[in-house]
Structures are given as structure tokens and as C-alpha cells.
Amino acid sequence: MSVDRRDFIKAAGVASLAALAAGSLSYPARGQEEKPVLKLSSQEGRIPGAELKEKVDRMAEWGFVGIEPHGGGLPDRVDEFKAALDGTPISLSAVCAGYQGCVISHDEAERKKAVDTIKVLLDAVGELGSTGLIVVPAFHGQTELSNQEARPILVETLKDLGEHAIGAGTRILLEPLNRGECFFLRLLADAAAICRDVGSDGVAMMGDFYHMGIEETSDRGAFISAGDYLHHVHLASRRRVLPGQDDRSFVDGFRGLKEIGYTDYCSLECGCDGDPLEEMPKSVAFLRDQWEQA
């Protein structure tokens, strides 16, 4: 009897999720003593305020517990962040990029530039107690290598960077994007496979609801496929504005985060329709309600 290819793929996907949920596929163990919790963070540029301290105080008032700066210039801002965060409930969540070059460039000089600048950032990221440094292997136009050529280069490069990250007390966070921004690394399961092959505690990954809405068939399934390699999440709606400002639901994804025992940050990376002073507290309330529904 013939089997429809679409039905076969669907059945295989369901079986894979069942295996993951049952624990037959293993990942590095996440601390079982911690209960899954929604730790809200935001990228620094999303928060209104003239000075960092003003932004941090506003975030604390709204119920955030993390802030995510861009990596550009971060080594020169370490003291600024220490002073602004001191005595507040806000910590550094992840740090978004800020390095130069491309880790899977066809040009060895560009790869070396990426490695050298990432290591400098990792030192600052670790000193500030951040979750990790977000790294995108390549955007469109940054490499002429095929997937088959780029992957072994990435794995070997990450082994080196992972050791440096461990020494700095932090980690690399690989970020899958959508097909409009990259051709390499678009699925969370692929990022988890790379982390597995690198085999370093200094190399982990993240997920982004905006990119996942384009590339993944299931938010829950994507997070389950990431497992304990997942250490950061970006929040954005379908239109890449604040959660709650369109019809994008986060319940399915939050359910997956709860199932894997996720305890790291969920950070806003998005625009805003309207006045952020009014809209951001609404988004915080929306996200908390979605978490409760999950």
C-alpha cells in the first residue's frame, strides 16, 4: 500500500516530538532544581530613556529582570553597566553581536577577524555575568561557501571560541534566522545539532519567535528540539512589533519552554506601534498572561 509523502513526513515529525518528550533523545541536563519561569528582558535600544540608568530604572518598574545590549563598544561600557545595574533587579541577559567579520566567510582574514573580535567581546560579556554572546554564522552576502563547506569550518571555529567562552565565564549563543536574512542555520534543531557536534559547554543557542514564525512548523516543537542547548529567546510578534500588538500567539512556544525546564531570559527584539511608555507595560502584561495559559 502506498503512503502519501506528506502524511509520512507528518508522522515522522510527530514521532520525533514524542521521542523528545519521552526523553529517548538526550541533551545536556538542565538543572532540575529550578522551576521554569518567565524572565523578561529587552534589548537596550527598545527602552525609552536618555541615559542607561534611566532605562534600567524604568525596566525595573515595568517588571523586567534583564537587559540585552548590543555588543558594539561593550568593552568600553563595562563600568557603566556595573554602575547602572548595581542595586537593581536587572541583570545583563544576552549581548547581541557587535563583532566584526564572519565566522564562516570564504575569506580566512574575515574569519580571523570574527574570532579575534568575538573573543574580546566574550571577556566583557563574562565580566558582566551575561548569559552569552549572540552570534549569527553568516548573513546573506557574507560567504560564498556552501552549507557543506561552511559547517565543518563553523564546528572547528566554535570549539576554539567555546573554550575561550568557558574561560571568560560565559558562552556563545548561535542564532537561527529566517530565509530572508540567511541561507545557513534557519532551524533550531540544526543549531542544536551544531552545538552537539562542537561538544563544548561554551557553545549554546537561542530561538527567536519572529524567525521561528517563518521557518518552524511548531514553536513548541522547535524549542523541544533545542532542548538544554537553548539559553536565550527573542520575543517579537508576526510584524516584528511588541508581543500583543498583532495576532501572534506565544502560548505554544511558552508551553515548549516549560516542557524543557527553561530558566533563562526571554528578551524583546522588536519595534513598537505607538508610545512605548504606554505600550510596553501592556506587552509585559500580555506576555505574563500567555505564560500562564501555556
N, C-alpha and C positions, 0 to 999 in steps of 0.2 A: 504494500500500500504506500503510495507516495505521500510525503509530508510537505505542506506548504512551507517555503523557506522563511517567510515572515513569522509563522507560528513556531517554527523550530528556534529561531533567534530569540523570540519572546520567552519560550520555555527555558532556553538555556540561561537567559538573564535572570528569570525567577529562581532557577536552581542555584545560580551563583549567589544571589542575595540570601537565599535560605542557608547556604553553606556558611556564608559570612556570619549571619545572625546566630547560627548554631555553634560557631567557633571552630569549624573544621579547617578554616584558613587562619593562620596565626599572624599576629603583628606584635611588635614590642609592647609589653604590658604597660598600660596606663595605671597610675596609682589608684587602687581600688578604694582607698580610704576617703577619697574626695567625691562629693556628690556633684553631678552635672549642674552647672549654674550659668546664668546669662550674665557675663561680664561685659558691659557695654563700653566701647571705646569709640573714638572718632579721629580721623585724620586732622591734624592741627589746622590746616587751611580751611576746613569746613566750619570751624567755630569762630563766631564774630568776636572781635576784640583787637585793640591796638597793640597790646603787649601780651607776652606769653602768660604772665601771672594773671592777667585779667581773663584770659581764655580758660586757664586751669580752674580758677575760682568759679567761673560760670558753669563749667562742666560738672564740678562737684555739686553745685546747686541743682543741676538737672538730673543727677543720678548716674553720671558716667564714672567709671573707675579706671579708665585707661586713655592715653593719648598717643596717637601714631604720627610722628613727624616724618618729613621727607629726609632722606639721608644726606642730601646735598648740604655741605657745610656743617654737618653734625659734629665732627670732631672739635670744631671751634665753639660749639654751643653746650658742651658737657656741663660746665659750671652753671650756665643759665638755666638748664633744665633741672639740675640738682636743687638750685635755689627756689625755682618756681614750684616744684613738686613737694618740697620739704613741708611736713606738717599737714599735707592734704591727703584725701583718699585716692588721689590719682597717681598711677604709675605709668611708666612707659610700656606700651603694649608691643607692637612690632615697629620696625623702621622701614619705610618704603624706599627701596632702591637708593639712588644718589651716587652710584658708582659710574665709572666710565668704561668704554669698550663693550665687548660682547663675549660671553664665556664660550660660545660655540661658533665664533667667527671663522671664516675661511682664512683669515689673516692672523698668523701667530702673534704678531705685535698687538693686535686688538684683544686677543685672548689674554695675553700677559698683562695688558693694561687693566682688563677687568679683574683679574686675580689680584693684582697689586692694590688696586683701589678698594676692592671688596675687603681685603684683609685690614686695611686702615680703618674702614668703617666698622668692621666687626669688633675691633678693640674698643671703639667708642660705644657701640651698641652693648657690649658686655659690661662696660664700666657703669652704664646707666641701668643695668638689670633688665634689659629688654628681652622680650620673647624671642626675637630673631630679626635677621635682615632679609627682606623680601627681594628675591632675585628672579628675573624673567630670563630664561636662557637666550631668547632672541625674539625681537620684533620683526615684522616684515622688512626686508631690505637689509638686514644686518648680517646675513650669512648666505653664502652660495652653497653650503653643504646640504646634502640630502639628510633625511631623518636617519638613514642607516649609517651615514658618515658621522653625523653630529652626536649620536647617542653615546658611543664609546668614549669620545672626547669629553663629553659632559660628565660621565661617570668618573673618569680618571681625575678630572679637574676638581670635582666635588669631594673626592677623597682627600685631596690636599686642603681644600677650603674647610672641610669638615673638621679636620684636626686643628686647624687654626681657630675655628669657632669654639671648639671644646676648650682650648687653652684660654680663650677670651671669656668663657662662661656663658656662651650663647649658642645660636645655631643659624644656619642658612634656611630660608623658607622658600621653596620653589613655588612659583605661582602659575597655574594653568590659565591661559587667556582664551578668547574666542577666535574663530577663524578670520574675523575681520582685522585682527591685530597680529596674529602669528600663524605659522603653519606647524610649528614644533611645540608640543606639550599643550594640549587643549582639554584633556580629561583628567579628573582627579585620580582615577585608577592608574593612569600612566605615570603620574607624578609619584604615586606610592610605589610603583614598580621600580622607578629610578632610585628612590630612597632605599628600597630593599637591596638593590644591587650595589649601591655605594657602601652600605653597611656601617654607617657612622652615626653616632648619637648627635653629631653636629650638623646633620643634614635632615631636614624635615620638609613639610609642605603646608600649603594653605588652600582654601577654597574661596571663591568669590561668587555670591549669589547672582550677580549680573551676568558674568561669563557662563556660569552654570545654566542659567535660563536659556542660553543659546545652544550650548553644547551637550548638556546632560539630559537624559530622559527622565531622571528622577533625582530630586535633591537629596532625598533620604538615601537612596541607593548610592549616590556619589559619595556622601560622607561615610557611609558604611565601608565603601571600597577604599577610602583613605585610611580608615582605622586610626591606630595610635600614631601614625605619621603626621596626622593633622594637628597643627599648633597655632593656627590663626585663621580667621574668617573675615572676609569683607562683606559689608551689607550695602545693598543698593537695590532699588526697585527695577521694574522692567524698563522704564525710561531713564534709568540711572539717576533718579532723584531720590529724595528721602523715602525710606520704607513707610508705607501708609499713604503715599501720595498718588498711587495708582492701584491697580487690582492685583499686584504681585503678592502672593501669599508666602509666608515664611514657615508655616506650621509644619509642612512635610520635612523641610530641611532641619528645623529645630528638633523634630522627632528623631531624625537620624543622629544629630549631635548628642541627644540624651542617650540614645542606644549605645554609642561608643564611649560614653562617660566623659564627654568633652568638658574641660575646665579652663580653657584658655579664652582669649578675648574675641569678641565679635565687634568689628570696627567699621564705622561709616566711611565709605568711599563713594561719594555721590554729590550731585548738585542739590539744589533746593528750589522748589516753587514757592515764591512768597518770602516773607520776612523770617529769617532763621530764628530770630528771638521769639517768635510765636510758633513757628512750625517745628522746631527741634524738640521742644518738650512734648508736643503731640506725637512725634515719631517715637520717642522713648516710651511713651505710654502704649503706643501701638505694638511695639516690639515686645514689651513685657506681656501684653495680652496674648500675642502669638505664641510666646514661650509657654504660657500657662495652658494654652489649647493643645500644645504638642504632646 
